[in-house]
Amino acid sequence: MKFATKTADDYRVTSPETEDIAWTSHGRRRLGDVLVAAEVLTEAELLEALEAQRSVIGSRRRLGHVLVDLGMATELQIATALGEQLHLEVVDLNQITITPETVRLLPRGVAQRLGILIVSRDGGRLSVAVSDPTDVVALDDVRLHTGATELTVLVATETQVRDHLVRAWSLSEDAGDMSTFFDDVELSAPELDDSPAGVDDAPTVRLVNMVLADAVRAGASDIHVEPQRDSLRIRYRVDGILRDVMSAPRSAMASVISRLKIVSGLDIAERRLPQDGRTRITVDAMRIDARVSTMPAIHGEKVVIRLLTRSEAVPDLGAIGLDHEQLAALRHAFDTSQGLILITGPTGSGKTNTLYSALSEIHTPERNIVTLEDPVEVQLPGITQVQVNERTGLTFSRGLRAVLRQDPDVVLVGEIRDTETAELAVRASLTGHLVLTTLHTNSAVAAVTRLIDMGVEPFMASSSLAAVVAQRLVRRPCVSCLVRDDPDPAMMQGLGVSSDLLKDARVVRGKGCAECGQSGYRGRIGIFEVMVVDQALRRILGADPTERALQEATASMPTLRDAAIAKALAGETTFAEVARVSPRG
C-alpha cells in the first residue's frame, strides 16, 4: 500500500492516550477492534487493557505497549493484525538487507522519536518500516525531513524497528557519531563476565554486545564474523542453516575482532595462527557459555562463536525425538552396568545433545560418571568432566587410561578418532564399565563395521556392543505460519511414500513469517535409527562381520528415512526436510 503526499488534515487522528488506530475516510477500525476481530483478544481482555492504559497517571503509552506488557498479545500478532486490516505488507527486517546510509537519511533523533526505519530509496520514493502505520503525522514528518514524494509503508514489530535503528548508527564509520549515538540509546545487551570496568559504553563494545544478544534471542548456535574485501559480514546459524544478518564497514573489523579476542582471553597481537578461547555472556538473565575460534584468512581473521547449550536446557531423553520403542530400547541399554553404546552421525546431527540427555537421566549419587571431551560443551553438575588437550599430551587414549583408574561406573568418550582409543573403549566396556561414545558414520550398521575397520577384533566388538544409534536433526515447521502442505508428487515418489499414506496424515509446512525469519521452520527435532545388539547380531558379527550381512540381519529395523517420514506424516517436519536430511533407507 502506498500513501501519496498528504497532510495530517487529510486524516482524522485520535489521541494516543485513548486510541491507537486512526480512522481514515475508508472507515478503518481502531487497534483494539482489529485485534478482537482477528481473535487475538476477547472483548473482556480489550476492556481490561484499556482500563490498565487509563490507570497509568500521566502515561502516554500506546495500547500496543500495554497489551504486550500484560501478555495479552505479542508484537508479531499486533503487526500481523495491522497489516491485514490496512492491506500492508508485514516484513521481517532480519531478512532484508538494509544499509546504514539509507536508514540515516532520517536524522537519528527523529527516527528514534517516530520509530520509523527507512528501508530503501528510489529517487523521491521511500520504503519505510513502522510498527504503527496509522500515525500519519509521523509519516508526514518523514516527508518533511527527507523530501520524499511517495512513501511505501511496511509493517514490522517495534522491537525489530528499534534494533535496526540501533544497528544503523552503531555501524557508522565515524567513531564520534557512534559515541554520541550510544549516549542516548538504552540497549538491552549481554553482560560479558570478564568485561573490564568502564568500557561498556564504547561503540565497539556495544556493537559486539548487540550482535551476541541478537544471536541468543534468534536461537542461533553459531555466529560467523567474516572479513570480506570491502566489509565485515556477520551471519548466524539458526536451525542448522546460515543466514546473513548484517554487513559492517571494513574499518570496524579490527576493533570488533579485538574485542571478541579480549573477552575470550585470546592474544590480540597474534593474527597469524588460529586461536581458541571461551567466554560467558548474560542475555535476558540467562547465562550462556560461548566458545570462540579464530582463523587467519586472506582478508583478515575470521571468528566463529559457538553458543553452547546451558545445562538446564539439556532436553529430557524422551523429548529429543525418539519413538516409544526406540526410547524403551535405549533406556534399557543405559540401565545396564557394562557395555558399549555408540552414537553416530555427521557433525551437527545432535550426537552430543543425545549423550548429555542420557547422562542427565542416568546420573545418580550411586554412579561415578566421568567424561572425556574435546571440548567440554555443557557443564553438567555432579559429573566429572575432563577436557582433552592435544598440546599438553592429554589425548583421548591417554585420558581414557587415566579415567579408568578413577573408579568410574560410566565413561563418556567424546569421539573415537584412532585405533588405540577404540580398543581402550571396547576393553573398558568389557571390564565392568558402561562406555558411551560417538563415531562419524552414516548409519548404525556402518558404525559397527567402522569399529572393526579401525582394528577392533570382531569377537570383541560383538561382546562389547550394547546398542548403536544413528541420528540426524530435521527442522520443525513454524507453528506461527503453519499451513496444509501439498508435497510434490515426484518428490514423494522418490521418497517411496504412497498417496494412501497421505490420506489421514497431518502434512504441513510453514509458509514463512517474521517469527521464523521467512524460512517456514523454527526449531529442530531428532530422527533416529536404533540398533540393539542382541545374541543373533552377535553371532553374525562373529561369523561374517560385513556391512552387507549386518544390513540383511537388520532389514526389519526402521531406518533414518523411515523415522523422518513418520515425523513428516505426523506434522513434526516436512517432506522437503525428509528429502534434504535423511539418507536413503
Phi, psi and omega in degrees: 000136181242142176253120173288168182296120179219171175250172181295338180292341179283353182232154172257108186251128181269166181291140180294344178287335187246326183224152179241353177241123176289143173268126178256182179295344178273000176074037178289148185274170178282165184302315180301316179296320180298316183289326177291317179296327179277002179063025172281324179234158167264166178300321181295319179294322178297315179298321179296318181293319179296322178294319178295324179295319181285337186282346180274104187295130177074003183278144173244031181288136182285159182299324179301318178298318182296316181298318179293317180297324181278354180075018182276335180206153176266162177302321181294320179297320179294314180297318181295317179297318178297316180299317181292319182291320184263004179058045177247155180281131174266125187240153171260107185295339179289347180256008181244135175279115182237121181276143178302325181299322179293316180299322185280008170297334175260129180307147185305311182298322180292315181299318179293317182294319182276338184067044183237133181244122175280121185268318181204163180222135176224092185065238179270005181258132179240144168253127182234146176254130182223156173267340178232090184287355181268356179279081186291334177296318178297319179295323176294325176297323177298315178298320182297317184278336184251345183074018182292143178263342182209138179241133168257119187262127176245148180255132177221166178288151182298323180298317180294318178300313181297316181296322180287330173295318176300314184296321184298317181276335178291336180269008180295143180283345182269109183298327178297317178298321181296317181297316179298319181298314184288343176298330187252355185254130176259111186251130175278094188242161179288151173265128177266124190301331183250027178291130176296146180296143174086001182250001187294342181267356180296139183304317180296320179298316180295322179295314179298316178300318182295319179297315180296317180295317178301316183296317180298315182291332178279355181075028181286148174263334182217149173241126178253120176250108194237114175292130175248179181301317186240004185202177174242110183269138178236128180229151174246145170259113181240125182055037176084356183242133178281141176223139177293139180244310181202164175230120181259156176301147181300333180296341179276350189301308187300315183289322180295313182293322177297320179297316179297323178293319182299312185288343179255010174073028181261164180278113183287342180277342181270110181241000185258344183238150175294149177223155178229138178209181181222157172209174177225133181237159177236120180232124179051045178071007176260130178264123187232128175279146180225138176255130186245131179231132177247149180214121178294134178229178188292334181256006181135184183278129173270140179237130174240127181248117177267120177272114189273150178293137175283150183300324180285349179264000177294123185288159173293148181303328181281357184248008184265355176122359178291141174281176188299316181293317179296318180297317179297318180295318180291319179297324176296319179294320181289338181278349180287158183276339179209161181136169181246126177244121181257132172248124187231154181156166180288172176301135179084015181264004175091015183300314182297320180297321178297317180297316179295322177298319179294315180298320179298326182283321185269354182291122176221161178300338182278351184246135174263109182252127179234134178245150177232108191229159177215092356265179173284113186268322181231129179269115182259126180294141176083004181237136178278119182242129183242133180259128177294141178221098184298326184294329179266359179094001179275083179273174178300316183293315180292319179295323181295321176301317181292321181298320182293345176267004181259020178054053181275153169262320180233132179238128173251122176253116187309320181197140173270115185248343184213172183297319183297315179295321179299314181294320179295319180296318179295315180296322178297321180290338179272350184247032171095019179240147170268119185246126176247134180203175182233156173221156177260089174224169185273342183211169180293318180297318181297333179293322180293314181291329176296320178300318179291321178297333180281356175114000178284131180295138182305321182292329177286321178296316181294327181283330187269325187293131175253319180199152176231131183238123171257144183210159172218169174244131175244148182281145177270145173295143179292125183288342181282341182226036185288131175223163177293137182255143175239085188297154180296126182302322180296320178294319180295323177295319178296329178277350181076029180257120181279158180295334179298325181292336185276347188300313183253013184273158176259079184270115186226169172207164173263131182278349180103128179206179181295330181295326183251013180066032180063013181275336184086359182231147175207113182090165180224160177220153183275149166242142192226153172231112185250119179248109176275127182272100180259187183297323180297317179292325179296322178294320179294319178298323179287328184267317185213080187280056179250158181296323181296316180296320180291323178296319178295322181288335182249027184299330182274355181285130177301131181272177176300320180294320176301316180295320181293318179297319178299320178293320179294320179293333179270359179082013181270348172205187180244160178291334174297321177291323178301314181293326183285320193259316191278137174289159180298134182269000000 
